[in-house]
């Protein structure tokens, strides 16, 4: 089985020819915190439509004030009927804001049915935009950026850089750990004390009863149990012991003091997983790939066959926290778990 192809996308390694899961991060070009509640809500509308068009499954998400995190699965390429193509096309181009260069769904249906040269070329171009992480992210950011600039009368780019992506093994251990890290973003930023209270995240929406968000967590746990049965185990990752944030409004809500955390690490100790996830984890953004030793070794072997070279590539044990069997493709030596008083930019 081929896991990692020769192709690279702007320094990021993408899986081709089969399904793959990614943790994706992208940040704005602004130093200040840019997005208000209306803009976060609109971003989530764009996300739903773009994911539906590209055929990308969104497992978890969190939209912050100057960046966003996604945990997404890009399916393997497969044949798509004209009926499905039109249904997906309708998601992006069925409204009033359809760009003049894009035919209406009605016109496209006619051209596809006639199947002449123009219809064949349109079919090819549209299908090329599906099941592709790079296209999904580019179009999502472009569409939201145009909307945002129009709303705020801005000019120029909204986004600082192209997105970061990390390959994540499709296992309950790897997916739930990364999802919890995503869901704890607003806690790390001191915006809320309990991730359930942040409504621009998948966890907040799932707790609020949204079926689509709950479906994402069922996929994270490999569809082995329904939402109500997986929630207690997932909450142990988020909160430690118990199913809600610890503490009262006068206490720390389960946070570990950064100075105490730093002292534990300096003394050679390891943070419990639920405490480590309340800090910046570079493995999740700069680790290239995360998962079991077997998964990462297979990636490494395939990479060596494709790229050549004498370097042996291994799955590295992750440091400073109780990661269990989770490994990182990169052996990060500088600040893999960032301990700081303020982490609003993570």
LINNORBEL-V477427 format. One line per field, one symbol per residue. burial: I if it has 16 or more other ideal C-beta (glycine too) atoms within 10 Angstrom, else O. Layout:
burial = ???
This chain:
burial = OOIIOOOOOOOIIIIIOOOIIIIIIIOIOOOOOIIOOOIIOIIIOIIOIIIOIIIIIIIIIIIIIIIIIIIIIIOOOOOIOOOOIIOIIIIIIOOOOOOOOOIOIOOIIOIIOOOOOOIOOIIOOIOOIIIIIIIIIOIIIOIIIOIIOOOOOOOOOIIOOOIIIIIIIIIIIIIIIIIIIIIIIIIIIOIIIIIIIIIIIIIIIIIOOOOOIIIIIIIIIOOOOOIOOIIOOIIIIIIOOOOOIIOOOOOOIIIIOIOOIOOIIOOOOOIOIIIIIIIIIIIIIOIIIIIIOOIIIIIIOIIOOOOOOOOOIOIIOIOIIOIOOIIIIIOIOOOIIOIOOOIOOI
